Amino acid sequence: MKVSELISKLQSLPSNADVLCYTEDENFQLKGDFFRLLDIEDIIISEASKIRINGRPSLKLEKNKDSEPHVLISVITDF
């Protein structure tokens, strides 16, 4: 999702509503749960290159000829 898409979606919602993230990814769930809530801690921008490490998506956080700006949303499991 691009920043413009996120802004557009958020602008259509009540401005005083809490924003939480959730995942149904079984790798993040606690045993017996169907989803996991995540609270947004911070939003930053960082130069990085998208890479895969052992087949898993990752970022190489450095500025080089292949890097691009990425908006990173830091989430925590408590709120």
PyMOL Python script that loads the backbone (N, CA, C, O; Angstrom):
from pymol import cmd

cmd.read_pdbstr("""\
ATOM      1  N   MET A   1       0.842  -1.172   0.000  1.00  0.00           N
ATOM      2  CA  MET A   1       0.000   0.000   0.000  1.00  0.00           C
ATOM      3  C   MET A   1       0.887   1.234   0.000  1.00  0.00           C
ATOM      4  O   MET A   1       1.871   1.301   0.736  1.00  0.00           O
ATOM      5  N   LYS A   2       0.543   2.183  -0.808  1.00  0.00           N
ATOM      6  CA  LYS A   2       1.284   3.438  -0.892  1.00  0.00           C
ATOM      7  C   LYS A   2       0.721   4.445   0.109  1.00  0.00           C
ATOM      8  O   LYS A   2      -0.417   4.308   0.557  1.00  0.00           O
ATOM      9  N   VAL A   3       1.513   5.452   0.458  1.00  0.00           N
ATOM     10  CA  VAL A   3       1.096   6.482   1.412  1.00  0.00           C
ATOM     11  C   VAL A   3      -0.201   7.144   0.962  1.00  0.00           C
ATOM     12  O   VAL A   3      -1.101   7.357   1.775  1.00  0.00           O
ATOM     13  N   SER A   4      -0.309   7.472  -0.324  1.00  0.00           N
ATOM     14  CA  SER A   4      -1.519   8.141  -0.818  1.00  0.00           C
ATOM     15  C   SER A   4      -2.760   7.276  -0.629  1.00  0.00           C
ATOM     16  O   SER A   4      -3.835   7.794  -0.327  1.00  0.00           O
ATOM     17  N   GLU A   5      -2.620   5.953  -0.806  1.00  0.00           N
ATOM     18  CA  GLU A   5      -3.748   5.036  -0.603  1.00  0.00           C
ATOM     19  C   GLU A   5      -4.139   4.979   0.875  1.00  0.00           C
ATOM     20  O   GLU A   5      -5.323   4.983   1.213  1.00  0.00           O
ATOM     21  N   LEU A   6      -3.134   4.928   1.746  1.00  0.00           N
ATOM     22  CA  LEU A   6      -3.386   4.895   3.176  1.00  0.00           C
ATOM     23  C   LEU A   6      -4.082   6.171   3.634  1.00  0.00           C
ATOM     24  O   LEU A   6      -5.058   6.118   4.383  1.00  0.00           O
ATOM     25  N   ILE A   7      -3.584   7.305   3.186  1.00  0.00           N
ATOM     26  CA  ILE A   7      -4.192   8.586   3.555  1.00  0.00           C
ATOM     27  C   ILE A   7      -5.632   8.649   3.082  1.00  0.00           C
ATOM     28  O   ILE A   7      -6.512   9.064   3.836  1.00  0.00           O
ATOM     29  N   SER A   8      -5.884   8.247   1.856  1.00  0.00           N
ATOM     30  CA  SER A   8      -7.232   8.268   1.305  1.00  0.00           C
ATOM     31  C   SER A   8      -8.184   7.414   2.138  1.00  0.00           C
ATOM     32  O   SER A   8      -9.295   7.839   2.454  1.00  0.00           O
ATOM     33  N   LYS A   9      -7.741   6.208   2.491  1.00  0.00           N
ATOM     34  CA  LYS A   9      -8.584   5.335   3.299  1.00  0.00           C
ATOM     35  C   LYS A   9      -8.820   5.919   4.686  1.00  0.00           C
ATOM     36  O   LYS A   9      -9.942   5.884   5.192  1.00  0.00           O
ATOM     37  N   LEU A  10      -7.769   6.457   5.306  1.00  0.00           N
ATOM     38  CA  LEU A  10      -7.905   7.011   6.651  1.00  0.00           C
ATOM     39  C   LEU A  10      -8.780   8.262   6.670  1.00  0.00           C
ATOM     40  O   LEU A  10      -9.499   8.494   7.642  1.00  0.00           O
ATOM     41  N   GLN A  11      -8.728   9.067   5.615  1.00  0.00           N
ATOM     42  CA  GLN A  11      -9.524  10.294   5.568  1.00  0.00           C
ATOM     43  C   GLN A  11     -11.023  10.006   5.529  1.00  0.00           C
ATOM     44  O   GLN A  11     -11.823  10.875   5.875  1.00  0.00           O
ATOM     45  N   SER A  12     -11.410   8.821   5.120  1.00  0.00           N
ATOM     46  CA  SER A  12     -12.828   8.485   5.049  1.00  0.00           C
ATOM     47  C   SER A  12     -13.366   7.974   6.389  1.00  0.00           C
ATOM     48  O   SER A  12     -14.551   7.661   6.502  1.00  0.00           O
ATOM     49  N   LEU A  13     -12.506   7.891   7.397  1.00  0.00           N
ATOM     50  CA  LEU A  13     -12.880   7.347   8.701  1.00  0.00           C
ATOM     51  C   LEU A  13     -12.967   8.445   9.755  1.00  0.00           C
ATOM     52  O   LEU A  13     -12.429   9.533   9.545  1.00  0.00           O
ATOM     53  N   PRO A  14     -13.624   8.193  10.871  1.00  0.00           N
ATOM     54  CA  PRO A  14     -13.692   9.196  11.938  1.00  0.00           C
ATOM     55  C   PRO A  14     -12.292   9.563  12.434  1.00  0.00           C
ATOM     56  O   PRO A  14     -11.493   8.679  12.743  1.00  0.00           O
ATOM     57  N   SER A  15     -11.996  10.844  12.511  1.00  0.00           N
ATOM     58  CA  SER A  15     -10.638  11.290  12.847  1.00  0.00           C
ATOM     59  C   SER A  15     -10.260  11.013  14.301  1.00  0.00           C
ATOM     60  O   SER A  15      -9.074  11.034  14.632  1.00  0.00           O
ATOM     61  N   ASN A  16     -11.229  10.756  15.174  1.00  0.00           N
ATOM     62  CA  ASN A  16     -10.898  10.497  16.573  1.00  0.00           C
ATOM     63  C   ASN A  16     -10.900   9.003  16.913  1.00  0.00           C
ATOM     64  O   ASN A  16     -10.806   8.641  18.086  1.00  0.00           O
ATOM     65  N   ALA A  17     -11.005   8.137  15.906  1.00  0.00           N
ATOM     66  CA  ALA A  17     -10.998   6.687  16.140  1.00  0.00           C
ATOM     67  C   ALA A  17      -9.574   6.186  16.367  1.00  0.00           C
ATOM     68  O   ALA A  17      -8.630   6.655  15.731  1.00  0.00           O
ATOM     69  N   ASP A  18      -9.431   5.223  17.288  1.00  0.00           N
ATOM     70  CA  ASP A  18      -8.132   4.576  17.489  1.00  0.00           C
ATOM     71  C   ASP A  18      -7.781   3.757  16.253  1.00  0.00           C
ATOM     72  O   ASP A  18      -8.661   3.190  15.606  1.00  0.00           O
ATOM     73  N   VAL A  19      -6.503   3.699  15.929  1.00  0.00           N
ATOM     74  CA  VAL A  19      -6.021   2.884  14.816  1.00  0.00           C
ATOM     75  C   VAL A  19      -5.210   1.732  15.403  1.00  0.00           C
ATOM     76  O   VAL A  19      -4.211   1.952  16.089  1.00  0.00           O
ATOM     77  N   LEU A  20      -5.642   0.515  15.132  1.00  0.00           N
ATOM     78  CA  LEU A  20      -4.930  -0.685  15.565  1.00  0.00           C
ATOM     79  C   LEU A  20      -4.669  -1.547  14.343  1.00  0.00           C
ATOM     80  O   LEU A  20      -5.389  -1.461  13.348  1.00  0.00           O
ATOM     81  N   CYS A  21      -3.655  -2.365  14.419  1.00  0.00           N
ATOM     82  CA  CYS A  21      -3.371  -3.340  13.375  1.00  0.00           C
ATOM     83  C   CYS A  21      -3.757  -4.710  13.924  1.00  0.00           C
ATOM     84  O   CYS A  21      -3.801  -4.916  15.137  1.00  0.00           O
ATOM     85  N   TYR A  22      -4.032  -5.633  13.024  1.00  0.00           N
ATOM     86  CA  TYR A  22      -4.267  -7.006  13.459  1.00  0.00           C
ATOM     87  C   TYR A  22      -3.708  -7.940  12.405  1.00  0.00           C
ATOM     88  O   TYR A  22      -3.504  -7.556  11.253  1.00  0.00           O
ATOM     89  N   THR A  23      -3.465  -9.161  12.817  1.00  0.00           N
ATOM     90  CA  THR A  23      -3.011 -10.165  11.878  1.00  0.00           C
ATOM     91  C   THR A  23      -3.681 -11.495  12.192  1.00  0.00           C
ATOM     92  O   THR A  23      -3.873 -11.856  13.353  1.00  0.00           O
ATOM     93  N   GLU A  24      -4.027 -12.204  11.148  1.00  0.00           N
ATOM     94  CA  GLU A  24      -4.526 -13.570  11.281  1.00  0.00           C
ATOM     95  C   GLU A  24      -3.436 -14.575  10.933  1.00  0.00           C
ATOM     96  O   GLU A  24      -3.686 -15.780  10.899  1.00  0.00           O
ATOM     97  N   ASP A  25      -2.225 -14.081  10.674  1.00  0.00           N
ATOM     98  CA  ASP A  25      -1.077 -14.926  10.360  1.00  0.00           C
ATOM     99  C   ASP A  25      -0.773 -15.819  11.559  1.00  0.00           C
ATOM    100  O   ASP A  25      -0.501 -15.324  12.652  1.00  0.00           O
ATOM    101  N   GLU A  26      -0.818 -17.112  11.357  1.00  0.00           N
ATOM    102  CA  GLU A  26      -0.619 -18.065  12.448  1.00  0.00           C
ATOM    103  C   GLU A  26       0.742 -17.939  13.116  1.00  0.00           C
ATOM    104  O   GLU A  26       0.898 -18.333  14.272  1.00  0.00           O
ATOM    105  N   ASN A  27       1.741 -17.390  12.400  1.00  0.00           N
ATOM    106  CA  ASN A  27       3.070 -17.220  12.981  1.00  0.00           C
ATOM    107  C   ASN A  27       3.089 -16.172  14.094  1.00  0.00           C
ATOM    108  O   ASN A  27       3.999 -16.176  14.922  1.00  0.00           O
ATOM    109  N   PHE A  28       2.102 -15.276  14.128  1.00  0.00           N
ATOM    110  CA  PHE A  28       2.048 -14.215  15.125  1.00  0.00           C
ATOM    111  C   PHE A  28       1.031 -14.489  16.227  1.00  0.00           C
ATOM    112  O   PHE A  28       1.031 -13.804  17.250  1.00  0.00           O
ATOM    113  N   GLN A  29       0.179 -15.465  16.034  1.00  0.00           N
ATOM    114  CA  GLN A  29      -0.888 -15.735  16.988  1.00  0.00           C
ATOM    115  C   GLN A  29      -0.363 -16.463  18.220  1.00  0.00           C
ATOM    116  O   GLN A  29       0.574 -17.260  18.154  1.00  0.00           O
ATOM    117  N   LEU A  30      -0.999 -16.159  19.333  1.00  0.00           N
ATOM    118  CA  LEU A  30      -0.737 -16.934  20.533  1.00  0.00           C
ATOM    119  C   LEU A  30      -1.587 -18.207  20.452  1.00  0.00           C
ATOM    120  O   LEU A  30      -2.622 -18.214  19.786  1.00  0.00           O
ATOM    121  N   LYS A  31      -1.172 -19.248  21.102  1.00  0.00           N
ATOM    122  CA  LYS A  31      -1.879 -20.528  21.027  1.00  0.00           C
ATOM    123  C   LYS A  31      -3.354 -20.348  21.391  1.00  0.00           C
ATOM    124  O   LYS A  31      -3.687 -19.805  22.444  1.00  0.00           O
ATOM    125  N   GLY A  32      -4.226 -20.815  20.500  1.00  0.00           N
ATOM    126  CA  GLY A  32      -5.656 -20.738  20.726  1.00  0.00           C
ATOM    127  C   GLY A  32      -6.320 -19.471  20.213  1.00  0.00           C
ATOM    128  O   GLY A  32      -7.547 -19.375  20.226  1.00  0.00           O
ATOM    129  N   ASP A  33      -5.541 -18.498  19.762  1.00  0.00           N
ATOM    130  CA  ASP A  33      -6.101 -17.250  19.247  1.00  0.00           C
ATOM    131  C   ASP A  33      -6.361 -17.355  17.754  1.00  0.00           C
ATOM    132  O   ASP A  33      -5.717 -18.137  17.055  1.00  0.00           O
ATOM    133  N   PHE A  34      -7.308 -16.560  17.269  1.00  0.00           N
ATOM    134  CA  PHE A  34      -7.605 -16.506  15.842  1.00  0.00           C
ATOM    135  C   PHE A  34      -6.967 -15.293  15.170  1.00  0.00           C
ATOM    136  O   PHE A  34      -6.805 -15.267  13.950  1.00  0.00           O
ATOM    137  N   PHE A  35      -6.604 -14.282  15.976  1.00  0.00           N
ATOM    138  CA  PHE A  35      -5.936 -13.098  15.459  1.00  0.00           C
ATOM    139  C   PHE A  35      -5.129 -12.470  16.592  1.00  0.00           C
ATOM    140  O   PHE A  35      -5.270 -12.859  17.752  1.00  0.00           O
ATOM    141  N   ARG A  36      -4.287 -11.501  16.253  1.00  0.00           N
ATOM    142  CA  ARG A  36      -3.487 -10.792  17.248  1.00  0.00           C
ATOM    143  C   ARG A  36      -3.557  -9.310  16.973  1.00  0.00           C
ATOM    144  O   ARG A  36      -3.360  -8.877  15.837  1.00  0.00           O
ATOM    145  N   LEU A  37      -3.836  -8.519  18.009  1.00  0.00           N
ATOM    146  CA  LEU A  37      -3.882  -7.070  17.878  1.00  0.00           C
ATOM    147  C   LEU A  37      -2.501  -6.475  18.060  1.00  0.00           C
ATOM    148  O   LEU A  37      -1.711  -6.951  18.875  1.00  0.00           O
ATOM    149  N   LEU A  38      -2.217  -5.437  17.301  1.00  0.00           N
ATOM    150  CA  LEU A  38      -0.957  -4.714  17.395  1.00  0.00           C
ATOM    151  C   LEU A  38      -1.272  -3.222  17.444  1.00  0.00           C
ATOM    152  O   LEU A  38      -2.116  -2.740  16.688  1.00  0.00           O
ATOM    153  N   ASP A  39      -0.605  -2.500  18.319  1.00  0.00           N
ATOM    154  CA  ASP A  39      -0.787  -1.053  18.424  1.00  0.00           C
ATOM    155  C   ASP A  39       0.349  -0.356  17.689  1.00  0.00           C
ATOM    156  O   ASP A  39       1.496  -0.800  17.742  1.00  0.00           O
ATOM    157  N   ILE A  40       0.031   0.728  17.010  1.00  0.00           N
ATOM    158  CA  ILE A  40       1.050   1.489  16.288  1.00  0.00           C
ATOM    159  C   ILE A  40       1.842   2.316  17.291  1.00  0.00           C
ATOM    160  O   ILE A  40       1.276   3.129  18.021  1.00  0.00           O
ATOM    161  N   GLU A  41       3.148   2.105  17.324  1.00  0.00           N
ATOM    162  CA  GLU A  41       4.037   2.812  18.242  1.00  0.00           C
ATOM    163  C   GLU A  41       4.642   4.055  17.584  1.00  0.00           C
ATOM    164  O   GLU A  41       4.773   5.101  18.219  1.00  0.00           O
ATOM    165  N   ASP A  42       5.011   3.926  16.295  1.00  0.00           N
ATOM    166  CA  ASP A  42       5.673   5.032  15.608  1.00  0.00           C
ATOM    167  C   ASP A  42       5.619   4.796  14.104  1.00  0.00           C
ATOM    168  O   ASP A  42       5.406   3.673  13.647  1.00  0.00           O
ATOM    169  N   ILE A  43       5.812   5.863  13.345  1.00  0.00           N
ATOM    170  CA  ILE A  43       5.907   5.791  11.889  1.00  0.00           C
ATOM    171  C   ILE A  43       7.138   6.594  11.477  1.00  0.00           C
ATOM    172  O   ILE A  43       7.270   7.770  11.818  1.00  0.00           O
ATOM    173  N   ILE A  44       8.039   5.939  10.736  1.00  0.00           N
ATOM    174  CA  ILE A  44       9.264   6.606  10.290  1.00  0.00           C
ATOM    175  C   ILE A  44       9.466   6.348   8.804  1.00  0.00           C
ATOM    176  O   ILE A  44       8.777   5.520   8.208  1.00  0.00           O
ATOM    177  N   ILE A  45      10.408   7.059   8.219  1.00  0.00           N
ATOM    178  CA  ILE A  45      10.812   6.793   6.835  1.00  0.00           C
ATOM    179  C   ILE A  45      12.290   6.404   6.854  1.00  0.00           C
ATOM    180  O   ILE A  45      13.093   7.006   7.566  1.00  0.00           O
ATOM    181  N   SER A  46      12.634   5.392   6.061  1.00  0.00           N
ATOM    182  CA  SER A  46      14.002   4.903   6.026  1.00  0.00           C
ATOM    183  C   SER A  46      14.354   4.464   4.611  1.00  0.00           C
ATOM    184  O   SER A  46      13.511   3.927   3.892  1.00  0.00           O
ATOM    185  N   GLU A  47      15.585   4.693   4.222  1.00  0.00           N
ATOM    186  CA  GLU A  47      16.090   4.203   2.938  1.00  0.00           C
ATOM    187  C   GLU A  47      16.393   2.717   3.099  1.00  0.00           C
ATOM    188  O   GLU A  47      17.072   2.317   4.045  1.00  0.00           O
ATOM    189  N   ALA A  48      15.888   1.903   2.175  1.00  0.00           N
ATOM    190  CA  ALA A  48      16.101   0.464   2.278  1.00  0.00           C
ATOM    191  C   ALA A  48      15.894  -0.200   0.926  1.00  0.00           C
ATOM    192  O   ALA A  48      15.277   0.368   0.025  1.00  0.00           O
ATOM    193  N   SER A  49      16.415  -1.399   0.803  1.00  0.00           N
ATOM    194  CA  SER A  49      16.205  -2.253  -0.364  1.00  0.00           C
ATOM    195  C   SER A  49      15.436  -3.485   0.078  1.00  0.00           C
ATOM    196  O   SER A  49      15.752  -4.080   1.109  1.00  0.00           O
ATOM    197  N   LYS A  50      14.419  -3.875  -0.699  1.00  0.00           N
ATOM    198  CA  LYS A  50      13.682  -5.094  -0.398  1.00  0.00           C
ATOM    199  C   LYS A  50      14.549  -6.279  -0.794  1.00  0.00           C
ATOM    200  O   LYS A  50      15.075  -6.335  -1.906  1.00  0.00           O
ATOM    201  N   ILE A  51      14.693  -7.232   0.136  1.00  0.00           N
ATOM    202  CA  ILE A  51      15.493  -8.436  -0.117  1.00  0.00           C
ATOM    203  C   ILE A  51      14.774  -9.642   0.482  1.00  0.00           C
ATOM    204  O   ILE A  51      13.766  -9.492   1.173  1.00  0.00           O
ATOM    205  N   ARG A  52      15.292 -10.825   0.214  1.00  0.00           N
ATOM    206  CA  ARG A  52      14.809 -12.049   0.858  1.00  0.00           C
ATOM    207  C   ARG A  52      16.001 -12.710   1.527  1.00  0.00           C
ATOM    208  O   ARG A  52      17.082 -12.814   0.949  1.00  0.00           O
ATOM    209  N   ILE A  53      15.780 -13.152   2.755  1.00  0.00           N
ATOM    210  CA  ILE A  53      16.790 -13.885   3.507  1.00  0.00           C
ATOM    211  C   ILE A  53      16.189 -15.250   3.811  1.00  0.00           C
ATOM    212  O   ILE A  53      15.180 -15.355   4.509  1.00  0.00           O
ATOM    213  N   ASN A  54      16.813 -16.285   3.286  1.00  0.00           N
ATOM    214  CA  ASN A  54      16.276 -17.649   3.428  1.00  0.00           C
ATOM    215  C   ASN A  54      14.824 -17.716   2.955  1.00  0.00           C
ATOM    216  O   ASN A  54      14.006 -18.425   3.540  1.00  0.00           O
ATOM    217  N   GLY A  55      14.512 -16.972   1.889  1.00  0.00           N
ATOM    218  CA  GLY A  55      13.175 -16.985   1.310  1.00  0.00           C
ATOM    219  C   GLY A  55      12.164 -16.088   2.010  1.00  0.00           C
ATOM    220  O   GLY A  55      11.026 -15.973   1.557  1.00  0.00           O
ATOM    221  N   ARG A  56      12.564 -15.448   3.113  1.00  0.00           N
ATOM    222  CA  ARG A  56      11.648 -14.597   3.872  1.00  0.00           C
ATOM    223  C   ARG A  56      11.864 -13.130   3.517  1.00  0.00           C
ATOM    224  O   ARG A  56      13.006 -12.677   3.447  1.00  0.00           O
ATOM    225  N   PRO A  57      10.780 -12.378   3.290  1.00  0.00           N
ATOM    226  CA  PRO A  57      10.909 -10.962   2.962  1.00  0.00           C
ATOM    227  C   PRO A  57      11.604 -10.187   4.083  1.00  0.00           C
ATOM    228  O   PRO A  57      11.348 -10.412   5.266  1.00  0.00           O
ATOM    229  N   SER A  58      12.488  -9.273   3.684  1.00  0.00           N
ATOM    230  CA  SER A  58      13.209  -8.455   4.647  1.00  0.00           C
ATOM    231  C   SER A  58      13.590  -7.135   3.980  1.00  0.00           C
ATOM    232  O   SER A  58      13.295  -6.914   2.805  1.00  0.00           O
ATOM    233  N   LEU A  59      14.237  -6.276   4.727  1.00  0.00           N
ATOM    234  CA  LEU A  59      14.757  -5.015   4.207  1.00  0.00           C
ATOM    235  C   LEU A  59      16.222  -4.887   4.563  1.00  0.00           C
ATOM    236  O   LEU A  59      16.639  -5.263   5.658  1.00  0.00           O
ATOM    237  N   LYS A  60      17.004  -4.355   3.634  1.00  0.00           N
ATOM    238  CA  LYS A  60      18.387  -3.996   3.909  1.00  0.00           C
ATOM    239  C   LYS A  60      18.364  -2.496   4.149  1.00  0.00           C
ATOM    240  O   LYS A  60      18.230  -1.713   3.209  1.00  0.00           O
ATOM    241  N   LEU A  61      18.497  -2.092   5.423  1.00  0.00           N
ATOM    242  CA  LEU A  61      18.339  -0.699   5.822  1.00  0.00           C
ATOM    243  C   LEU A  61      19.630   0.079   5.601  1.00  0.00           C
ATOM    244  O   LEU A  61      20.444   0.230   6.512  1.00  0.00           O
ATOM    245  N   GLU A  62      19.805   0.572   4.373  1.00  0.00           N
ATOM    246  CA  GLU A  62      20.945   1.420   4.040  1.00  0.00           C
ATOM    247  C   GLU A  62      20.626   2.167   2.753  1.00  0.00           C
ATOM    248  O   GLU A  62      19.819   1.721   1.939  1.00  0.00           O
ATOM    249  N   LYS A  63      21.266   3.291   2.592  1.00  0.00           N
ATOM    250  CA  LYS A  63      21.091   4.062   1.363  1.00  0.00           C
ATOM    251  C   LYS A  63      22.160   3.624   0.363  1.00  0.00           C
ATOM    252  O   LYS A  63      23.359   3.735   0.621  1.00  0.00           O
ATOM    253  N   ASN A  64      21.693   3.121  -0.789  1.00  0.00           N
ATOM    254  CA  ASN A  64      22.597   2.753  -1.873  1.00  0.00           C
ATOM    255  C   ASN A  64      21.868   2.970  -3.196  1.00  0.00           C
ATOM    256  O   ASN A  64      20.757   3.501  -3.203  1.00  0.00           O
ATOM    257  N   LYS A  65      22.470   2.570  -4.311  1.00  0.00           N
ATOM    258  CA  LYS A  65      21.874   2.839  -5.621  1.00  0.00           C
ATOM    259  C   LYS A  65      20.548   2.099  -5.835  1.00  0.00           C
ATOM    260  O   LYS A  65      19.739   2.514  -6.664  1.00  0.00           O
ATOM    261  N   ASP A  66      20.321   1.012  -5.097  1.00  0.00           N
ATOM    262  CA  ASP A  66      19.102   0.221  -5.246  1.00  0.00           C
ATOM    263  C   ASP A  66      18.039   0.532  -4.191  1.00  0.00           C
ATOM    264  O   ASP A  66      16.921   0.025  -4.274  1.00  0.00           O
ATOM    265  N   SER A  67      18.375   1.350  -3.209  1.00  0.00           N
ATOM    266  CA  SER A  67      17.430   1.601  -2.121  1.00  0.00           C
ATOM    267  C   SER A  67      16.380   2.635  -2.519  1.00  0.00           C
ATOM    268  O   SER A  67      16.576   3.445  -3.424  1.00  0.00           O
ATOM    269  N   GLU A  68      15.270   2.571  -1.810  1.00  0.00           N
ATOM    270  CA  GLU A  68      14.161   3.495  -2.004  1.00  0.00           C
ATOM    271  C   GLU A  68      13.646   3.893  -0.625  1.00  0.00           C
ATOM    272  O   GLU A  68      13.859   3.166   0.345  1.00  0.00           O
ATOM    273  N   PRO A  69      12.974   5.035  -0.527  1.00  0.00           N
ATOM    274  CA  PRO A  69      12.377   5.375   0.769  1.00  0.00           C
ATOM    275  C   PRO A  69      11.201   4.449   1.074  1.00  0.00           C
ATOM    276  O   PRO A  69      10.365   4.180   0.211  1.00  0.00           O
ATOM    277  N   HIS A  70      11.151   3.972   2.303  1.00  0.00           N
ATOM    278  CA  HIS A  70      10.059   3.116   2.779  1.00  0.00           C
ATOM    279  C   HIS A  70       9.499   3.724   4.058  1.00  0.00           C
ATOM    280  O   HIS A  70      10.252   4.141   4.937  1.00  0.00           O
ATOM    281  N   VAL A  71       8.194   3.770   4.156  1.00  0.00           N
ATOM    282  CA  VAL A  71       7.534   4.186   5.389  1.00  0.00           C
ATOM    283  C   VAL A  71       7.401   2.940   6.249  1.00  0.00           C
ATOM    284  O   VAL A  71       6.819   1.944   5.818  1.00  0.00           O
ATOM    285  N   LEU A  72       7.936   2.991   7.461  1.00  0.00           N
ATOM    286  CA  LEU A  72       7.913   1.852   8.371  1.00  0.00           C
ATOM    287  C   LEU A  72       7.012   2.167   9.560  1.00  0.00           C
ATOM    288  O   LEU A  72       7.181   3.188  10.226  1.00  0.00           O
ATOM    289  N   ILE A  73       6.066   1.292   9.814  1.00  0.00           N
ATOM    290  CA  ILE A  73       5.153   1.453  10.933  1.00  0.00           C
ATOM    291  C   ILE A  73       5.590   0.468  12.006  1.00  0.00           C
ATOM    292  O   ILE A  73       5.514  -0.746  11.821  1.00  0.00           O
ATOM    293  N   SER A  74       6.043   1.003  13.119  1.00  0.00           N
ATOM    294  CA  SER A  74       6.477   0.177  14.246  1.00  0.00           C
ATOM    295  C   SER A  74       5.262  -0.187  15.089  1.00  0.00           C
ATOM    296  O   SER A  74       4.516   0.691  15.522  1.00  0.00           O
ATOM    297  N   VAL A  75       5.062  -1.487  15.324  1.00  0.00           N
ATOM    298  CA  VAL A  75       3.911  -1.936  16.103  1.00  0.00           C
ATOM    299  C   VAL A  75       4.391  -2.693  17.341  1.00  0.00           C
ATOM    300  O   VAL A  75       5.481  -3.264  17.366  1.00  0.00           O
ATOM    301  N   ILE A  76       3.536  -2.676  18.366  1.00  0.00           N
ATOM    302  CA  ILE A  76       3.828  -3.409  19.601  1.00  0.00           C
ATOM    303  C   ILE A  76       2.597  -4.244  19.948  1.00  0.00           C
ATOM    304  O   ILE A  76       1.501  -3.985  19.452  1.00  0.00           O
ATOM    305  N   THR A  77       2.789  -5.241  20.798  1.00  0.00           N
ATOM    306  CA  THR A  77       1.698  -6.149  21.132  1.00  0.00           C
ATOM    307  C   THR A  77       0.917  -5.705  22.364  1.00  0.00           C
ATOM    308  O   THR A  77       0.070  -6.452  22.853  1.00  0.00           O
ATOM    309  N   ASP A  78       1.182  -4.518  22.869  1.00  0.00           N
ATOM    310  CA  ASP A  78       0.476  -4.005  24.046  1.00  0.00           C
ATOM    311  C   ASP A  78      -0.019  -2.594  23.766  1.00  0.00           C
ATOM    312  O   ASP A  78       0.601  -1.850  23.008  1.00  0.00           O
ATOM    313  N   PHE A  79      -1.122  -2.236  24.373  1.00  0.00           N
ATOM    314  CA  PHE A  79      -1.631  -0.867  24.242  1.00  0.00           C
ATOM    315  C   PHE A  79      -2.273  -0.417  25.518  1.00  0.00           C
ATOM    316  O   PHE A  79      -2.760   0.711  25.600  1.00  0.00           O
TER     317      PHE A  79
END
""", "prot")
cmd.dss("prot")
cmd.show_as("cartoon", "prot")
cmd.util.cbc("prot")
cmd.orient("prot")
